[in-house]
């Protein structure tokens, strides 16, 4: 379909916005309510857009509307168009006033340490900047990036093969670590074997997750049958609080603690969890212009990762 001057003159962003709203709602009436328009006006806008392009963009049925192959193609590019326009406005606002802006980030549990550290740094420098952190891991991060719901992704990328439209950058390699509360007698030991800890009460992330699989693999690599955790908790702070109470041993990512410096409530035990090293990386969408705030976040993430890389 040629991009000729006639289409350039007649294609309107408002009609494209209406198409996106209709497909999202699935029903013309719901889209009209969302857009504060009448249903006939919405139908006319879609019809005008189809007439301009010379193809059918929507299949109408009793259950609602579905995009045709032409509609899906236009929607894919249309989302990118509106995202770039939105980014352009935000770039202007940030350049005019670097103390404002919003950034949407996807982060897995394995990368939360570096993400929270960078947020802590930038929020001190730019207190009016708003960060939205969505808990998401690979491969779901890819879809979040494509749908423009997030601008940056951080996750454990060990062994993952990046898809054609995304870029992955390894920031550092992290490992699992065992921590105990300051009153726990195990912290007095200079060396601890994993076999000595099998019968202790444990807490680590939810059963069936990749984190859980890493813990199980580490025990088995040491020739041990992995114990069942007493408490499965996805939130790292919950595990640390349980360990700080004195009874529990918690498994966390070493980088999560080192990123923030020494945690006042817990201490790492001198015990090795083999096979638990994983690459932590940054994921971005190719051919997407990153906002100045996103670029600033990436620069800070690289700075935070430097001592972790040296420590490896």
C-alpha positions in Angstrom: 0.0 0.0 0.0 1.8 3.2 -1.2 2.2 6.1 1.2 0.9 8.7 -1.2 0.2 12.4 -0.7 -3.6 11.7 -0.7 -3.4 9.3 2.2 -1.0 11.6 4.1 -3.5 14.4 3.8 -6.5 12.3 4.8 -5.2 10.0 7.5 -5.9 11.5 10.9 -4.4 10.6 14.2 -7.8 11.0 15.8 -9.2 8.2 13.6 -6.2 6.0 14.5 -6.8 6.7 18.2 -10.4 5.7 17.8 -9.5 2.5 16.1 -7.1 1.6 19.0 -9.9 2.3 21.5 -12.4 0.2 19.6 -10.1 -2.8 19.4 -9.2 -2.5 23.1 -12.9 -2.3 24.1 -14.0 -5.0 21.7 -17.4 -3.2 21.3 -18.2 0.0 19.6 -20.5 1.2 22.3 -17.9 0.7 25.1 -15.3 2.6 23.0 -17.8 5.4 22.4 -18.4 5.7 26.1 -14.6 5.7 26.8 -14.0 8.4 24.2 -17.0 10.5 25.2 -18.4 10.2 21.7 -21.6 8.9 20.2 -21.6 5.4 18.7 -22.5 6.7 15.2 -19.5 9.1 15.3 -17.2 6.2 16.2 -18.5 4.1 13.4 -18.1 6.9 10.9 -14.5 7.5 12.0 -13.7 3.8 11.4 -15.5 3.8 8.1 -13.6 7.0 7.0 -10.3 5.3 8.0 -11.1 2.2 6.0 -12.1 4.3 3.0 -8.9 6.2 3.2 -6.8 3.0 3.3 -9.0 1.0 1.0 -9.1 -2.1 3.2 -11.4 -3.5 5.9 -9.8 -3.0 9.3 -12.5 -4.6 11.5 -14.6 -7.7 11.3 -18.0 -6.9 12.9 -20.0 -9.7 14.6 -22.7 -10.2 17.2 -20.1 -10.6 19.9 -18.3 -7.4 19.0 -15.4 -6.4 16.7 -12.0 -8.0 15.9 -9.2 -6.5 13.9 -8.5 -8.0 10.4 -4.9 -8.7 9.3 -4.9 -5.1 7.9 -6.2 -3.8 11.2 -3.6 -5.7 13.2 -0.8 -4.3 11.0 -2.0 -0.8 11.4 -2.5 -1.2 15.2 1.0 -2.5 15.6 2.5 0.6 13.9 -0.2 2.9 15.4 0.9 2.0 19.0 4.4 2.9 18.1 3.3 6.2 16.6 1.5 7.3 19.7 4.3 6.0 21.9 6.8 8.0 20.0 4.6 11.1 20.2 4.1 10.6 24.0 7.8 10.2 24.4 8.5 13.3 22.4 6.2 15.4 24.7 7.9 13.8 27.8 11.3 14.5 26.4 10.5 18.1 26.0 9.1 18.3 29.5 12.1 16.5 30.9 14.6 18.7 29.0 12.7 21.8 30.1 12.5 20.6 33.7 14.7 17.5 34.5 13.0 17.2 37.9 9.8 15.8 36.4 8.7 12.8 34.4 7.5 9.2 34.6 9.3 6.0 33.8 7.7 2.5 33.5 10.0 -0.4 34.4 9.6 -4.1 34.3 11.6 -6.0 36.9 11.9 -9.6 37.9 12.5 -10.7 41.5 16.1 -11.5 40.5 16.8 -7.9 39.5 14.9 -5.9 42.1 18.1 -5.0 44.0 19.7 -3.0 41.2 16.4 -1.5 40.1 15.5 -0.2 43.6 19.0 1.1 44.1 18.9 3.2 41.0 15.4 4.5 41.9 16.7 5.4 45.3 19.6 7.4 43.7 17.5 9.2 41.1 14.6 10.0 43.4 17.0 11.8 45.7 18.3 13.9 42.8 14.9 14.3 41.1 12.3 14.1 43.8 9.4 14.8 41.4 10.1 12.0 39.0 7.6 9.1 39.3 8.7 5.5 38.8 6.3 2.7 37.9 7.8 -0.8 38.6 5.9 -3.8 37.3 6.8 -7.3 38.6 7.4 -9.2 35.4 10.0 -11.8 34.2 11.2 -13.2 30.9 9.6 -13.9 28.4 6.7 -11.7 29.5 9.0 -8.6 29.6 9.3 -8.9 25.8 5.5 -8.4 25.3 5.4 -5.6 27.9 8.0 -3.8 25.9 6.3 -4.4 22.5 3.0 -3.1 23.9 4.7 0.0 25.2 3.6 -0.7 28.8 7.2 -0.5 30.0 10.2 1.3 28.6 12.9 -0.7 30.3 13.1 -4.3 31.5 15.5 -5.9 34.1 15.7 -9.6 34.7 17.8 -12.7 35.0 18.8 -13.5 31.5 21.1 -16.5 32.0 20.8 -18.8 29.0 18.0 -16.8 27.4 18.1 -16.1 23.7 17.0 -12.5 22.9 14.2 -12.2 20.3 14.9 -10.3 17.1 13.3 -7.1 18.1 14.8 -6.8 21.6 18.3 -6.0 22.9 19.8 -7.6 26.0 22.8 -6.2 27.9 24.4 -8.2 30.7 25.0 -5.9 33.7 26.6 -8.3 36.2 26.4 -11.9 37.4 24.6 -12.5 40.7 24.3 -15.5 43.0 22.1 -16.9 45.7 23.2 -16.2 49.3 22.0 -17.5 52.7 21.4 -14.9 55.4 20.6 -15.1 59.1 19.5 -12.7 61.8 22.1 -11.0 64.0 21.1 -13.2 66.9 21.4 -16.5 65.0 24.3 -18.6 66.2 25.2 -19.5 62.6 26.7 -16.1 62.0 29.5 -16.8 64.5 30.9 -19.4 62.2 33.7 -18.6 59.8 32.8 -21.5 57.5 29.6 -23.3 57.0 28.8 -26.4 54.9 25.4 -26.5 53.3 24.8 -30.0 54.6 24.8 -28.5 58.2 21.9 -26.3 57.4 19.5 -28.8 55.8 17.3 -29.2 58.9 17.1 -25.5 59.7 13.8 -23.6 59.1 14.1 -22.0 55.6 12.4 -19.3 53.7 12.8 -18.6 50.0 10.7 -17.6 47.0 7.5 -19.3 45.9 7.5 -23.0 45.0 7.6 -23.6 41.2 9.4 -20.4 40.4 12.8 -20.1 38.7 14.2 -18.9 42.0 12.9 -22.0 43.8 14.4 -24.2 41.0 17.8 -22.5 41.6 17.6 -23.3 45.3 16.7 -26.9 44.6 19.5 -27.2 42.0 22.1 -25.8 44.5 21.2 -28.4 47.1 21.3 -31.3 44.6 24.6 -30.1 43.2 26.0 -30.4 46.7 24.8 -34.0 46.9 21.9 -33.1 49.2 18.2 -33.7 49.1 16.7 -30.2 49.1 14.5 -29.4 52.2 11.1 -27.9 51.9 11.0 -24.3 52.9 8.9 -23.5 56.0 7.8 -20.3 54.4 7.6 -19.5 50.7 7.6 -15.7 50.2 8.1 -13.9 46.9 9.0 -10.6 48.6 12.6 -10.3 49.6 11.9 -8.0 52.5 9.5 -10.5 54.0 12.2 -13.1 53.9 14.7 -10.8 55.5 12.3 -9.9 58.3 11.7 -13.6 59.0 15.5 -14.1 59.1 15.9 -11.1 61.3 13.6 -12.6 63.9 16.4 -15.2 64.6 14.9 -18.6 63.7 14.8 -18.6 59.9 17.5 -18.8 57.3 16.6 -16.9 54.2 17.8 -17.2 50.6 18.2 -13.9 48.7 20.3 -12.6 45.9 23.7 -11.4 47.0 23.5 -8.4 44.7 20.2 -7.3 46.3 21.9 -6.9 49.6 25.2 -5.6 48.2 23.5 -3.0 46.1 22.1 -1.3 49.3 25.2 -2.0 51.4 25.2 -4.0 54.6 21.7 -4.8 55.8 21.5 -3.9 59.5 19.2 -6.8 60.4 20.9 -9.8 58.7 24.3 -11.1 57.7 25.4 -13.4 54.9 26.6 -16.8 56.0 29.9 -18.1 54.6 28.2 -21.0 52.7 28.4 -21.6 49.0 25.3 -22.4 46.9 26.8 -23.9 43.8 25.2 -23.5 40.3 23.3 -20.5 41.5 25.1 -17.8 39.5 22.9 -16.0 37.0 23.4 -13.1 34.7 21.3 -10.0 35.5 20.6 -7.9 32.4 18.9 -4.9 30.9 16.3 -5.5 28.1 15.1 -2.8 25.7 13.1 -2.7 22.5 15.1 -2.2 19.3 14.3 0.7 17.1 12.5 2.5 20.0 13.9 5.9 21.0 14.4 5.9 24.7 13.4 8.9 26.8 16.2 11.0 28.5 14.9 9.7 31.8 15.3 6.1 30.6 18.8 6.8 29.3 19.6 8.3 32.7 18.3 5.3 34.5 20.4 3.0 32.3 23.6 5.0 33.0 22.9 4.8 36.7 22.3 1.0 36.4 25.6 0.5 34.8 27.3 2.5 37.5 25.6 0.5 40.2 26.6 -2.8 38.5 30.3 -1.9 38.2 31.4 -2.9 41.7 29.3 -6.1 41.4 31.1 -7.0 38.2 34.5 -6.4 39.9 33.5 -8.5 42.9 32.7 -11.6 40.7 
